[in-house]
Amino acid sequence: MVSCIQAPDKPSARMHRIRSENPYLGGAFLVLARLVVAGFGWAGTLLVARRLGSEDWGRFSLVFTIVATVAVVTDLQLSRIVLDLLHRGDSTVTSSYLGFRLVLASLGYMIALAASALLYGTKVAWPVAFAGSLLIVQGFSAAIHVLLQASLFVRPVAIAIVVGQGVQFVATVTLLATSHDTVAALVAPAVLNELVHLGLLVVTVGVRALPRPRFEPRRWLLWAREALLLAVGAAFFAIQARVGFIVVSKWKTLDEVGQYNIGLKFADLLAFVPSALLAPILSVLVAVAPTNRIAFRTCVRNVTAVLGLLAGLSVSVFVVCGTDVITWAYGNRFAESAGAAKLLIASQSLHFIATGFVVALVALGENRAYVTASAIGLCVTTILALTLVGQFSYTGAAAGVVVSELAVLALTWRALMRIDRGLRAVPHPVTLAFVASVAASVVGIASTTWLAMPWPVAGIVTGVVYVLLLAACGLRAHHIRELVAVPVLPSLGTPSGAAT
């Protein structure tokens, strides 16, 4: 069997210290790293939420929401363009990319600082001034990331992510143990995380191989034009999930902001799954879309089915265990956020499938359809948040996110059907996942209510029932193997060391 993975040639002299590896192995490292990072991040958030008062916790949440929102814009979705130029032998592209990222980071920093000062005052602006330095550090890290990605050697990135997050967790515990529990002090570990991450990447490539920033506005303008639609779509998607948070922060108390942020934390734990899963699939879709539409349709259906099955499992387990998990993790005072958290998990499960459709649209070059869907989703979220938050507070905001994700899902699916009528049918496993998820949730709730089953056991029972229901509906192991199979692309060649 011929592998569909190809190791590219060394793109520049900078890469002499870096060796290639199987990209799927690298992807596995990244998935594992994100799981570990999510665990560290969740544990650190738990400790901070338990220590800070309701208002300070809301302020702490607001600081990182502002910085994270600006960070999406400063990325500008340029890495694909830079990787393409690196593979063509452009030895100056990384330096130019670094210069562009630093300019964007500086602008983003000033925007974040100005917005926080104008909207929330100095109590939020000062921590944002410190946390915003993350944007500058991330610019340097991003330039090294593309060097490593160009050689298909992403293992150091995974290691740096885990070590940096581990250092942040230790620093957070140390600050709390020594009673340095102000919002400004607790921002520092996040900055330390990025510095450690950058330091490990520098050690990997060597100081001499580091790119020096080049300022080339004309080249940046060309990049920006090409990446603008993707960047706008990604920004709309990121802001869509946070609009409700912003409305709650302006109309309600900081205590309610903190309650809503608990639900966002659980939704964020799932957010990395589709992006990690779709990273290797995107290259396959791009390769087969122009020449082999049958293989393209198969890939889209299969990845949609896999995402649907994972989404169904996530929703059913969290519906049963969500309240108990939040109470166990954050304390009884956050139990009232469980309803909003379950709605946000449901919205994230819909986003699983919508992300698969978006990747298919991007592979087809239909960036406008992607932006249109994300823009409409953002408008729906905003309108519903402004309408519902006044009466239903953060639960209304969460419900608005669910409706907006349904709208995005319908729009992206419609766009795909318009382009390729062969994708009209909903993959059968997605329908099975919906039915099995509802039935498993009912069984799980009944087991906790009538049998007084502990929530960890109830969660396991719910997951097992979900799998058994899928099997009863005809889904077997060989069907799963077929779903995760990637079409063989002999024309792409075989990498050195790959099995044939």
Residue pairs with C-beta under 8 A, 6 or more apart in sequence:
1 488
1 499
1 500
2 488
2 490
2 494
2 500
3 488
3 494
3 495
3 498
3 499
3 500
4 284
4 287
4 486
4 487
4 488
4 489
4 490
4 492
5 22
5 23
5 24
5 492
5 494
5 495
5 498
6 492
6 493
6 494
6 495
7 20
7 152
7 495
7 496
8 20
8 87
8 150
8 151
8 152
9 87
10 16
10 151
11 86
11 87
11 88
11 89
11 90
11 91
11 150
11 151
12 86
12 89
12 90
12 91
12 94
13 91
14 91
14 94
14 147
14 205
14 209
14 211
15 147
15 150
15 151
15 209
16 209
17 204
17 205
17 206
17 209
18 147
18 148
18 151
18 153
18 204
18 205
19 151
19 153
20 151
20 152
20 153
20 495
20 496
21 152
21 153
21 154
21 155
22 152
22 495
22 497
22 498
23 152
23 154
23 280
24 280
25 155
26 152
26 153
26 154
26 155
26 158
27 154
27 276
27 279
27 280
29 154
29 155
29 158
29 159
30 154
30 157
30 158
30 276
30 279
31 272
31 276
32 158
33 157
33 158
33 159
33 161
33 162
34 161
34 272
34 276
36 162
36 165
37 161
37 162
37 165
38 268
38 269
38 272
40 162
40 165
40 166
40 168
40 169
41 165
42 265
42 269
42 329
43 169
44 168
44 169
44 172
44 173
44 189
45 265
46 329
46 330
47 172
47 173
47 176
48 57
48 60
48 172
48 176
48 186
49 57
49 258
49 262
49 330
49 331
49 334
50 330
50 331
51 176
51 181
52 60
52 181
52 183
52 186
54 253
54 254
54 255
54 258
54 333
55 253
55 254
55 255
56 182
56 183
57 254
57 258
57 261
58 249
58 253
58 254
58 255
58 256
58 257
58 258
58 261
59 123
59 124
59 127
59 183
59 254
60 127
60 183
60 186
60 187
61 245
61 257
61 258
61 261
62 120
62 124
62 249
62 257
63 116
63 124
63 127
63 128
63 131
63 183
63 187
64 131
64 190
65 242
65 245
65 246
65 261
66 112
66 115
66 116
66 124
66 128
67 112
67 128
67 131
67 132
67 134
67 135
68 238
68 242
69 238
69 239
69 242
70 108
70 109
70 111
70 112
70 132
70 135
71 108
71 134
71 135
71 138
72 234
72 235
72 238
72 239
73 104
73 108
73 231
73 235
74 101
74 104
74 105
74 107
74 108
74 135
74 138
74 139
75 142
75 231
75 234
76 100
76 104
76 223
76 224
76 227
76 228
76 231
77 227
77 230
77 231
77 234
78 97
78 100
78 101
78 223
78 227
79 142
79 145
79 146
79 149
80 227
81 223
81 226
81 227
82 93
82 94
82 97
82 146
83 146
83 149
83 150
85 93
86 93
86 94
86 146
86 147
86 150
87 150
92 214
94 143
94 146
94 147
94 211
95 143
95 211
95 212
95 213
95 214
96 214
96 215
96 216
96 219
96 220
97 142
97 143
97 146
97 211
98 139
98 140
98 142
98 143
98 211
98 212
98 213
98 214
99 213
99 214
99 215
99 216
99 220
100 216
100 220
100 223
101 138
101 139
101 140
101 142
101 143
102 136
102 139
102 140
102 213
103 215
103 220
104 139
105 135
105 136
105 138
105 139
106 136
108 132
108 135
109 132
109 133
109 135
109 136
112 128
112 132
112 135
113 125
113 128
113 129
113 132
116 124
116 125
116 128
117 124
117 125
119 250
120 249
123 183
126 184
127 183
127 184
127 187
130 184
130 187
130 188
130 191
131 187
131 190
131 191
133 191
134 190
134 191
134 194
137 191
137 194
137 195
137 197
137 198
138 194
140 198
141 194
141 197
141 198
141 201
143 211
144 198
144 201
144 202
144 204
144 205
144 210
144 211
145 157
145 201
147 205
147 209
147 211
148 154
148 156
148 157
148 201
148 204
148 205
149 157
156 200
156 201
156 204
157 201
159 200
160 196
160 197
160 198
160 200
160 201
160 204
161 197
163 196
163 197
163 200
164 193
164 194
164 196
164 197
164 200
165 193
167 189
167 192
167 193
167 196
168 189
168 190
168 192
168 193
169 189
171 188
171 189
171 192
172 186
172 189
175 181
175 185
175 186
175 188
175 189
176 186
180 186
202 210
229 367
229 368
229 370
229 371
230 362
230 367
230 370
232 371
232 374
232 375
233 358
233 367
233 370
233 371
233 373
233 374
233 375
234 374
236 371
236 374
236 375
236 377
236 378
237 374
237 377
239 378
240 374
240 377
240 378
240 381
240 401
240 404
240 408
241 264
241 267
241 347
241 401
242 264
243 378
243 381
243 382
243 385
243 397
244 260
244 381
244 385
244 389
244 394
244 396
244 397
244 398
244 400
244 401
245 257
245 260
245 261
245 264
245 397
247 382
247 385
247 386
247 389
247 397
248 256
248 257
248 260
248 385
248 389
248 393
248 394
248 397
249 257
251 389
251 390
252 389
252 393
252 394
256 393
256 394
257 394
258 334
259 334
259 336
259 337
259 340
259 394
260 337
260 340
260 394
260 397
260 398
262 326
262 330
262 334
262 337
262 341
263 337
263 340
263 341
263 342
263 343
263 344
263 345
263 394
263 398
264 344
266 318
266 322
266 326
266 341
266 344
266 345
267 341
267 344
267 345
267 347
267 348
270 314
270 345
270 348
270 349
270 352
271 348
271 351
273 310
273 352
274 307
274 351
274 352
274 355
274 356
275 355
277 303
277 306
277 307
278 303
278 355
278 356
278 359
280 486
281 299
281 303
281 359
281 486
282 359
282 362
282 363
284 299
284 486
284 487
284 489
285 296
285 299
285 300
285 359
285 360
285 363
286 363
287 489
287 492
288 295
288 296
288 299
288 487
288 489
289 296
289 363
289 364
292 487
293 420
293 422
294 422
295 487
296 360
296 363
296 420
297 420
297 422
297 423
298 487
299 486
299 487
300 356
300 357
300 360
300 416
300 423
301 423
301 427
302 427
302 482
302 483
302 484
302 485
303 356
303 359
304 353
304 356
304 357
304 427
304 430
305 427
305 428
305 429
305 430
305 483
306 429
306 483
306 484
307 352
307 353
307 355
307 356
308 352
308 353
308 427
308 429
308 430
308 433
308 434
309 429
309 430
309 432
309 433
309 470
310 352
311 348
311 349
311 350
311 352
311 353
311 433
311 437
312 349
312 433
312 434
312 436
312 437
312 466
313 433
313 437
313 463
313 466
313 467
314 345
314 348
314 349
315 345
315 346
315 349
315 437
315 441
316 436
316 437
316 438
316 440
316 441
316 444
316 462
316 463
316 466
317 444
317 459
317 462
317 463
317 466
318 325
318 341
318 342
318 345
319 342
319 345
319 441
319 444
319 445
320 441
320 444
320 445
320 447
320 448
320 455
320 458
320 459
320 462
321 444
321 455
321 456
321 458
321 459
321 462
322 338
322 341
322 342
322 345
323 335
323 338
324 448
324 455
325 455
326 334
326 335
326 337
326 338
326 341
327 334
327 335
327 338
328 455
337 394
339 395
339 398
340 394
340 395
340 397
340 398
341 398
343 395
343 398
343 399
343 401
343 402
344 398
344 401
346 402
347 398
347 401
347 402
347 404
347 405
350 402
350 405
350 406
350 408
350 409
351 405
351 408
353 409
353 430
354 373
354 405
354 408
354 409
354 412
357 409
357 412
357 413
357 415
357 416
358 370
358 373
358 412
360 416
360 423
361 367
361 369
361 370
361 412
361 415
361 416
361 419
362 370
364 419
364 420
366 415
366 419
369 411
369 412
369 415
369 419
370 412
372 411
372 415
373 407
373 408
373 411
373 412
373 415
374 408
376 407
376 408
376 411
377 404
377 405
377 407
377 408
377 411
378 404
380 400
380 403
380 404
380 407
381 400
381 401
381 403
381 404
383 400
384 396
384 397
384 399
384 400
384 403
384 404
385 396
385 397
385 400
387 396
387 400
388 396
388 397
388 399
388 400
389 396
389 397
390 396
392 399
416 423
417 423
417 424
429 470
429 475
429 479
429 483
432 470
432 473
432 474
432 475
433 470
435 469
435 473
436 466
436 469
436 470
436 473
437 466
439 465
439 469
440 462
440 463
440 465
440 466
440 469
441 462
443 461
443 462
443 465
444 458
444 459
444 461
444 462
444 465
447 453
447 457
447 458
447 461
447 462
448 455
448 458
453 461
494 500
